[in-house]
Amino acid sequence: MVAIKNELDTVQQVKEEIEELREYVDRLELQSHRRKLRLLEQGLTFFLSYTILASMLGMLQFGYNTGVINAPEGNIEKFIKDVFEDRYKENMDHGQAELLYSFAVSIFAIGGMLGGFSGGIIANRFGRKGGLLLNSFVGIGGACLMGLTKYFNSYEVLFIGRFIIGVNCGLNTSLVPMYISEIAPLNLRGGLGTVNQLAVTTGLLISQILGIEQILGTDEGWPLLLGLAICPAILQLILLPVCPESPRYLLITKQWEEEARKALRRLRATNQIEEDIEEMRAEERAQQSEATISMMELVCSPTLRQPLIISVVMQLSQQLSGINAVFYYSTSLFITAGLAENVAKFVTIGIGVIMVNMTLVTMPLMDKTGRRTLHLYGLGGMFIFSIFITISLLITEFFGFVQEMIDWMSYLAVVSILGFVVFFAVGPGSIPWMITAELFSQGPRPAAMSIAVLINWVANFAVGIGFQPLKTALDNYTFLPFSVLLAIFWIFTYKKVPETKNKTFEEILALFRQNGSLVEIEASKTTSTITLVRPEDTPLDTDKNASYTPDIQ
């Protein structure tokens, strides 16, 4: 009887402990919910705006150097031929000049691969802001070489300059989204993440406007056009030093709490920063088992494999969508569709204008509609218009003898390409850059950004070097492979990509916690496993350890 009474007392004690734990978990959930509501109330401050403006110059640099090589294609090919003739006293055929121009286009992406791959190492060693400051000197060096190409009368100098500016842009595409995602308030993270794409499209537009024949798209002006890439680098070097380092980097990576608090007070323009600090600490606790991990450890981690695959495929959906074919070769595409060369260059500027405007439209939608939804709309629209591009090119070929049909198809081709660009700006333009930074916590984030950005640049290089041979092989069917890939990416996004809108880094990490499978954690209903240890003085002969799995409503 005494043993039974002791057993009943122990069971009652366990029940009381479970009830206490239930109440404790409920209190934690309530505190977490209130903290999240307060985080969602944060607004955009002047100093946060200034910091984002200073950092986004890196992405403007990327956009400028992506688009700047397009318009002066003929001028650069002529320069390559002239240098070859001066050097070897013989003429270079047009095919060789085209090949060397393609190399000038694609070596930018090779530099981008190196820069993107190094981004995680630079971010951990020098910080997000520190890495951007160092990278500004790389950008200045690359821009100077490109601007002095004619002075040295050497196309090799152009290639080296394009490679170095590629390294600069690769680092920017890794560091800038990481920095912005870490300093942005929770409720503005999507919209501010779209600033990356706004900077890219603004850089593209500036390069397209300056590249027309009436401004710098001439035999004398194109080196200056390429050399103007020095401006964003110098401007960033002037503006960025007064900006704070990422508070997340200071608190979680460096363990410098006081510096993190100072940075947060400046960014939020208030002393009420405890919610931000607690959110960072929650992220730190959630990823302590991961710590700062290498790229190889990230690839081998079962828990992080799925978010890594999602990040990689999202980057591929941006670059293999066919958009870079439009950015690099839009002028020649419009000419193929039947437009005069001078008209084609102005329509190319129209692409930049549409990209900027659509990015501005998308910014408020990012935190209302959600990343996944916008990406699906973007990929779906691009798929439809890629089919129309192919149809317009085919009809132009088959009915080339009918002038009215050529004129009508030229308009269809222009509208299709512009529609293609519109839907790119809706989703694939900005979301892949931000989602990698959102899917990973502080420990694996730099390594994940390095891998994702490396894949992005590899795909960028493949399109840059392969589009002309693809166009030669497939002729008017050139966009069909992109159509197939867009359909595949749409299906993948629909099936595998989670929505990250208004989720903390801790909540996003929880999506992938259970054996690497996607599990949606709802704050209102959680099931926890609690292991209780019996007191050492219990007289029972049974095992002293017992596990209970209460359902906490």
Sequence and secondary structure as in RCSB ss.txt:
>XXXX:A:sequence
MVAIKNELDTVQQVKEEIEELREYVDRLELQSHRRKLRLLEQGLTFFLSYTILASMLGMLQFGYNTGVINAPEGN
IEKFIKDVFEDRYKENMDHGQAELLYSFAVSIFAIGGMLGGFSGGIIANRFGRKGGLLLNSFVGIGGACLMGLTK
YFNSYEVLFIGRFIIGVNCGLNTSLVPMYISEIAPLNLRGGLGTVNQLAVTTGLLISQILGIEQILGTDEGWPLL
LGLAICPAILQLILLPVCPESPRYLLITKQWEEEARKALRRLRATNQIEEDIEEMRAEERAQQSEATISMMELVC
SPTLRQPLIISVVMQLSQQLSGINAVFYYSTSLFITAGLAENVAKFVTIGIGVIMVNMTLVTMPLMDKTGRRTLH
LYGLGGMFIFSIFITISLLITEFFGFVQEMIDWMSYLAVVSILGFVVFFAVGPGSIPWMITAELFSQGPRPAAMS
IAVLINWVANFAVGIGFQPLKTALDNYTFLPFSVLLAIFWIFTYKKVPETKNKTFEEILALFRQNGSLVEIEASK
TTSTITLVRPEDTPLDTDKNASYTPDIQ
>XXXX:A:secstr
 HHHHHHHHHHHHHHHHHHHHHHHHHHHHHHHHHHHHHHHT    HHHHHHHHHHHHHHHHHHHHHHTTTTTHHH
HHHHHHHHHHHHHSS   HHHHHHHHHHHHHHHHHHHHHHHHHHHHHHHHH HHHHHHHHHHHHHHHHHHHHTHH
HHT HHHHHHHHHHHHHHHHHHHHHHHHHHHHHS GGGHHHHHTHHHHHHHHHHHHHHHHTSTTTT STTTHHHH
HHTTHHHHHHHHHHGGGS   HHIIIIIS  HHHHHHHHHHHHTSS  HHHHHHHHHHHHHTTTT S  HHHHHH
 HHHHHHHHHHHHHHHHHHTTSHHHHHHHHHHHHHHTT  HHHHHHHHHHHHHHHHHHHHHHHHHHTTT HHHHH
HHHHHHHHHHHHHHHHHHHHHHHTTT HHHHHHHHHHHHHHHHHHHHHHHHTTTTHHHHHHHHHS TTTHHHHHH
HHHHHHHHHHHHHHHHHHHHHHHHGGGTTHHHHHHHHHHHHHHHHH    TT  HHHHHHTTTTTTS    BTTB
EE  EEEE  TT   SS SEEEE  EE 
